[in-house]
């Protein structure tokens, strides 16, 4: 809101005389508002709406997460009308869920500071949900204050907090991947997994085993498409949650190139989040590659009520406004980074694919597994059998969990070593360190 006020002030002060002259010169039928004024109003209104959608809109998926999986019952616990022990704030934070400190009333913040809030009590979790303070999770309560369903939003996986108050409690950081979030364990806690068991043709126990194998910061969006829970070498097929910032100018933005930002937003909102919306992608009718999706008509979803499509525009605009955050100055060696930049655009030739300032290719930014020297396990689960050139800005925000789509490289040094071998770059140890410093500076 501060930016909006500043912008409007600048327009008003800086162009007052010109606007007055222009209005006086207009014919009687001219609009009372200048085009630019209407433009800025539209931009700010769309951005604000997009932010609300990103943070708080669950697209009607409470019918799935609450009605079908009954996840709200596990959250509430038997003492509050649910089942089991319930989920305390301590347990929720342990699963990687985050708390928005700005959503809490001052008296509750003070009570937390003084240690007067029982973070082992599931009732406190219910209070946090009623305040919309659990990032990415919406609680729906009846008139008596009882949790009757729960839904999820984009922010669940693609936001975190700055830990300003305590680990897991702070101000929102939209677009940052939540690499602490154990999505699989959260879903596995639902009392009823028969939906997934029926869809995949396995037992509920097997579904839970698959979900618990994902681990923190990972999710398998392809499982409900191809039914393949593991890679050929027996590892989980889940991949790292990606950032949702730094996407302006980037064409294909998923690791195996499903489509544009809006394509993936619709895909996730309808198929993964189980919201009520239209989704069309006839590539999912390929029963050989996507047997589960083809058998269940996931390539052409057209519900009677569409709560997704009208929101894709402002959601897209908000995401494109999320720039990759700059790293703290003490996170990298500036002199080494400067040398690394010269290598990046010069002898190491990294910029051939990671074209500055996008740090991915303008256009169709995909490559075969052979080109980059890795297996095609994940590429083959997508429609193009290729991998996307990852935009590199903001790498410092998601070092946890490793690099590449599946975290196979634990450090940037390992990534650089891989390319040095694959392309025969002949980099010295100092070159490799300098490149790593440059990458951390982006």
C-alpha positions in Angstrom: 0.0 0.0 0.0 2.9 2.3 0.7 4.2 1.9 -2.9 0.8 2.6 -4.2 0.5 5.9 -2.2 4.0 6.9 -3.3 3.3 6.2 -6.9 0.0 8.2 -6.9 1.8 11.1 -5.1 4.5 11.2 -7.7 1.9 11.2 -10.5 -0.1 13.9 -8.8 2.9 16.2 -7.9 5.1 15.6 -10.9 2.4 16.0 -13.5 -0.1 18.3 -12.0 0.3 21.2 -14.4 0.3 18.9 -17.5 -2.8 17.0 -16.4 -4.6 20.3 -15.8 -3.7 21.6 -19.2 -4.6 18.3 -20.9 -8.0 18.2 -19.2 -8.8 21.8 -20.2 -7.9 21.0 -23.8 -10.0 17.9 -24.0 -13.3 18.0 -26.0 -16.5 17.8 -23.9 -16.9 14.1 -24.6 -13.5 13.2 -23.2 -13.2 11.0 -20.2 -12.7 12.8 -16.9 -9.9 10.4 -16.0 -6.6 10.2 -17.8 -5.6 6.8 -19.3 -2.5 6.6 -17.1 -4.5 7.2 -14.0 -6.9 4.4 -14.9 -3.9 2.2 -15.8 -2.3 2.6 -12.4 -5.6 1.9 -10.6 -6.0 -1.2 -12.6 -2.4 -2.4 -11.9 -2.6 -1.9 -8.2 -6.1 -3.4 -7.9 -5.0 -6.5 -9.9 -1.8 -6.8 -7.8 -3.8 -6.6 -4.6 -6.3 -9.1 -5.8 -3.6 -11.4 -7.0 -1.8 -11.3 -3.6 -5.1 -12.2 -1.8 -5.6 -15.1 -4.2 -2.1 -16.3 -3.8 -2.2 -16.1 0.0 -5.8 -17.0 0.9 -7.8 -18.5 -2.0 -8.3 -22.2 -1.8 -10.5 -22.4 -5.0 -13.2 -24.4 -3.2 -10.8 -27.3 -2.4 -12.2 -27.6 1.2 -14.5 -30.2 -0.3 -11.5 -32.4 -1.0 -9.1 -31.7 1.9 -11.9 -31.6 4.4 -14.8 -33.4 2.8 -12.9 -36.3 1.2 -9.6 -36.7 3.1 -11.1 -35.3 6.4 -7.8 -33.7 7.2 -9.5 -31.2 9.5 -10.4 -34.0 11.8 -6.8 -34.9 12.3 -5.9 -31.3 12.9 -8.6 -30.7 15.5 -8.1 -34.0 17.4 -10.7 -35.9 19.4 -11.0 -33.3 22.1 -12.3 -30.8 19.5 -14.6 -33.0 17.4 -11.9 -34.7 15.3 -9.8 -37.8 15.6 -6.5 -38.7 17.2 -4.4 -36.4 19.3 -4.7 -33.4 17.0 -2.0 -31.1 15.7 -0.4 -28.7 18.1 1.6 -25.6 17.0 4.8 -27.5 17.9 3.8 -30.4 15.7 2.7 -28.0 12.9 6.0 -26.1 13.0 7.8 -29.5 13.0 6.1 -30.3 9.7 7.4 -27.1 8.2 4.1 -25.1 8.5 4.7 -21.4 9.0 2.9 -18.7 11.1 2.3 -15.2 9.9 3.1 -12.9 12.8 1.3 -10.0 11.2 -2.0 -11.9 11.4 -1.8 -12.2 15.2 -3.4 -9.7 17.5 -0.9 -7.7 19.7 -2.1 -9.4 22.9 -1.4 -12.8 21.5 2.1 -11.8 20.3 2.8 -10.5 23.8 1.6 -13.7 25.4 3.8 -15.7 23.0 6.8 -13.5 24.0 6.2 -14.2 27.6 5.8 -17.9 27.1 2.1 -17.9 28.2 0.8 -19.8 25.2 0.8 -23.6 25.3 2.3 -24.5 21.9 1.7 -28.2 22.7 -2.1 -27.6 22.7 -4.1 -28.4 19.4 -6.6 -25.8 20.5 -4.0 -23.1 19.9 -3.6 -24.4 16.3 -7.4 -24.0 15.8 -7.1 -20.4 17.1 -4.3 -19.7 14.6 -6.4 -21.1 11.8 -9.3 -18.9 12.8 -7.0 -15.9 12.4 -5.7 -17.0 8.9 -2.3 -17.0 10.5 -1.1 -20.5 9.3 0.5 -19.7 5.9 -1.3 -21.5 3.1 -3.9 -23.3 5.2 -7.5 -22.1 5.5 -9.7 -23.2 8.3 -13.5 -23.2 7.8 -15.5 -23.0 11.1 -19.2 -23.4 11.8 -21.2 -20.9 13.9 -20.2 -22.6 17.1 -16.5 -22.2 16.3 -15.9 -25.8 15.4 -13.5 -26.6 12.6 -15.7 -28.2 9.9 -13.2 -28.3 6.9 -9.9 -27.1 5.7 -8.4 -25.9 2.4 -5.0 -25.1 1.1 -3.6 -22.1 -1.0 -0.7 -21.4 -3.3 1.2 -20.0 -0.3 1.4 -23.4 1.4 4.3 -24.5 -0.7 5.5 -21.3 -2.3 5.8 -19.0 0.7 7.8 -19.0 4.0 8.4 -16.5 6.7 11.5 -14.5 7.8 11.6 -16.1 11.3 11.6 -12.6 12.8 9.8 -13.8 15.9 11.0 -17.4 16.2 11.8 -20.2 13.8 8.8 -20.7 11.7 7.1 -17.6 13.0 7.5 -14.2 11.2 6.5 -12.1 8.3 5.5 -13.6 5.0 8.0 -14.1 2.2 5.8 -14.8 -0.8 7.4 -16.8 -3.7 10.1 -18.4 -1.5 9.9 -22.2 -1.7 9.1 -23.8 1.7 11.9 -26.4 1.8 10.9 -27.2 5.5 7.4 -28.3 4.5 6.7 -32.0 4.7 3.8 -32.1 2.3 3.7 -35.9 2.2 3.6 -36.3 6.0 0.8 -33.7 6.2 -1.3 -35.5 3.6 -0.5 -38.9 5.2 -2.0 -37.7 8.5 -5.5 -37.5 6.8 -7.9 -40.1 8.2 -9.2 -41.1 4.8 -6.8 -41.7 1.9 -9.2 -43.9 -0.1 -9.3 -41.3 -2.9 -5.6 -41.9 -3.6 -5.8 -45.6 -3.0 -8.7 -46.0 -5.5 -7.0 -43.7 -8.0 -3.6 -45.5 -7.9 -5.0 -49.0 -7.4 -3.1 -49.6 -4.1 -3.9 -49.8 -0.4 -4.1 -46.8 1.8 -1.1 -48.1 3.7 0.9 -48.1 0.5 -0.3 -44.5 -0.2 1.0 -43.5 3.3 4.3 -45.2 2.7 4.8 -43.3 -0.6 3.8 -40.0 1.0 6.1 -40.4 4.0 9.0 -41.2 1.6 8.9 -37.8 0.0 10.6 -35.9 2.9 10.7 -32.2 3.6 10.6 -29.7 0.8 9.5 -32.2 -1.8 6.3 -33.0 -3.7 5.4 -35.4 -6.6 2.9 -33.6 -8.9 3.2 -36.5 -11.4 2.0 -39.3 -9.1 -1.7 -38.8 -9.9 -0.8 -38.7 -13.7 1.5 -41.7 -14.1 1.2 -43.6 -10.8 5.0 -44.0 -10.6 6.1 -43.4 -7.0 9.8 -44.1 -7.5 12.6 -43.7 -10.0 14.2 -46.7 -11.7 16.9 -46.8 -9.0 14.2 -47.0 -6.2 14.4 -43.5 -4.9 11.3 -41.3 -4.3 10.1 -39.6 -7.5 9.2 -36.5 -5.6 11.1 -33.3 -6.5 12.0 -30.1 -4.7 9.4 -27.3 -4.3 10.5 -24.5 -6.7 10.4 -20.8 -6.0 7.5 -18.7 -7.4 9.6 -15.6 -7.7 11.7 -14.3 -10.6 9.4 -15.6 -13.3 8.9 -12.4 -15.3 10.2 -13.1 -18.8 10.6 -16.8 -18.2 8.7 -19.0 -20.7 8.5 -22.6 -19.4 9.0 -22.5 -15.7 8.6 -26.1 -14.4 11.7 -28.4 -14.2 10.4 -30.5 -17.1 8.7 -27.9 -19.1 4.9 -28.4 -18.7 4.0 -24.9 -19.7 3.9 -21.3 -18.8 3.1 -19.8 -15.4 -0.7 -19.7 -16.1 -0.7 -23.2 -17.4 1.0 -24.5 -14.3 -1.3 -22.4 -12.0 -4.4 -24.0 -13.6 -2.8 -27.4 -13.5 -1.9 -27.2 -9.8 -5.1 -25.4 -8.7 -7.4 -28.0 -10.4 -5.5 -31.3 -10.4 -3.1 -31.0 -7.4 -4.9 -28.7 -5.0 -8.3 -30.2 -6.1 -9.9 -26.8 -6.6 -13.1 -26.3 -8.6 -12.0 -25.1 -12.0 -11.5 -25.7 -15.7 -8.3 -27.3 -17.0 -7.5 -28.5 -20.5 -4.3 -30.2 -21.7 -4.9 -33.0 -24.2 -1.4 -34.2 -23.7 -2.7 -36.0 -20.6 -4.8 -38.2 -22.9 -1.6 -40.2 -23.7 -2.4 -43.4 -21.8 1.1 -44.7 -22.4 2.8 -41.9 -20.6 0.0 -40.7 -18.3 -2.2 -43.8 -17.6 -3.9 -42.4 -14.4 -4.6 -39.0 -16.0 -5.9 -40.5 -19.2 -8.2 -43.0 -17.4 -9.7 -40.2 -15.2 -10.1 -37.5 -17.8 -7.6 -35.1 -16.1 -6.8 -33.5 -19.5 -10.3 -32.0 -19.9 -11.8 -31.0 -16.6 -15.0 -28.8 -16.8 -16.9 -28.6 -13.6 -20.3 -26.9 -13.3 -18.8 -24.3 -10.9 -15.4 -22.7 -11.9 -13.6 -21.0 -9.0 -10.2 -20.9 -10.7 -10.3 -19.4 -14.2 -11.3 -15.9 -13.3 -8.4 -15.7 -10.8 -5.6 -16.8 -13.1 -5.0 -13.3 -14.5 -4.4 -11.4 -11.2 -2.6 -14.4 -9.8 -0.3 -14.4 -12.7 0.4 -10.7 -12.4 1.2 -10.9 -8.7 3.6 -13.8 -9.3 5.4 -11.9 -12.0 5.8 -8.9 -9.6 7.7 -11.1 -7.2 11.3 -10.4 -8.0 14.1 -12.7 -6.8 15.4 -11.4 -3.6 19.0 -10.0 -3.5 21.4 -11.9 -1.2 22.8 -10.3 2.0 26.1 -8.6 1.3 28.0 -10.9 3.7 26.7 -14.1 2.0 29.3 -14.0 -0.7 32.8 -12.8 -1.5 32.4 -9.8 -3.9 35.9 -10.0 -5.4 35.5 -13.7 -6.0 32.0 -13.2 -7.4 33.4 -10.6 -9.9 35.9 -13.1 -11.1 33.2 -15.8 -11.3 31.0 -13.5 -13.4 33.8 -13.2 -16.0 34.0 -17.0 -16.1 30.3 -17.3 -16.3 30.0 -15.2 -19.4 33.4 -16.2 -20.8 35.5 -19.3 -20.6 32.9 -21.5 -18.7 30.2 -20.4 -21.2 27.4 -20.8 -18.6 25.7 -17.8 -20.1 25.0 -19.7 -23.3 22.0 -21.3 -21.6 21.6 -19.1 -18.5 21.3 -15.9 -20.5 21.6 -12.8 -18.3 19.6 -11.1 -16.9 16.9 -13.8 -17.1 19.5 -16.5 -16.5 17.5 -18.9 -18.7 17.0 -18.9 -22.4 14.5 -16.4 -23.9 12.1 -18.7 -25.8 11.8 -22.5 -25.6 14.1 -23.1 -22.6 14.4 -26.9 -22.7 17.3 -29.4 -23.2 17.5 -33.1 -23.5 19.0 -35.1 -20.5 21.9 -36.0 -22.7 22.8 -32.3 -23.3 23.2 -31.7 -19.6 24.6 -35.1 -18.7 22.0 -36.5 -16.3 19.4 -39.2 -16.4 16.0 -38.6 -17.9 13.9 -40.1 -15.1 12.1 -36.8 -14.3 12.2 -35.4 -17.9 10.3 -38.5 -19.1 7.5 -37.8 -16.7 6.7 -34.5 -18.5 5.3 -33.9 -22.0 8.6 -33.0 -23.7 11.1 -35.5 -22.3 13.4 -32.5 -21.5 14.6 -30.4 -18.7 14.2 -26.6 -18.4 17.1 -24.3 -18.0 16.6 -23.1 -14.4 16.6 -19.3 -13.8 19.4 -18.6 -11.3 18.5 -15.4 -9.5 17.7 -16.0 -5.8 19.6 -19.3 -5.6 20.7 -18.3 -2.1 17.1 -18.6 -0.8 16.7 -22.3 -1.6 20.0 -24.0 -1.0 18.3 -26.2 1.6 17.5 -29.6 0.1 20.1 -29.4 -2.7 20.1 -28.4 -6.4 18.5 -29.6 -9.6 14.9 -30.7 -9.6 15.5 -33.5 -7.2 18.2 -32.1 -5.0 20.8 -34.6 -6.4 23.6 -32.1 -5.9 23.9 -31.1 -2.3 26.1 -28.0 -3.0 26.8 -25.6 -5.8 30.3 -27.0 -5.8 28.9 -30.3 -6.9 26.8 -28.7 -9.7 29.9 -26.9 -11.0 32.0 -30.1 -10.8 29.4 -31.9 -12.8 29.4 -29.4 -15.6 33.2 -29.1 -15.5 33.4 -32.9 -16.2 30.5 -33.1 -18.6 31.7 -30.2 -20.9 35.4 -30.6 -20.3 35.8 -27.0 -19.1 39.1 -27.5 -17.4 38.3 -25.3 -14.5 40.8 -24.8 -11.7 39.7 -25.1 -8.0 39.8 -21.4 -7.7 37.6 -21.0 -10.8 35.0 -23.3 -9.3 35.0 -21.4 -6.0 34.6 -18.1 -7.9 31.7 -19.4 -9.9 30.0 -20.6 -6.8 30.5 -17.1 -5.2 29.0 -15.5 -8.3 26.0 -17.8 -8.3 25.4 -17.0 -4.6 25.5 -13.3 -5.5 22.6 -13.4 -8.0 
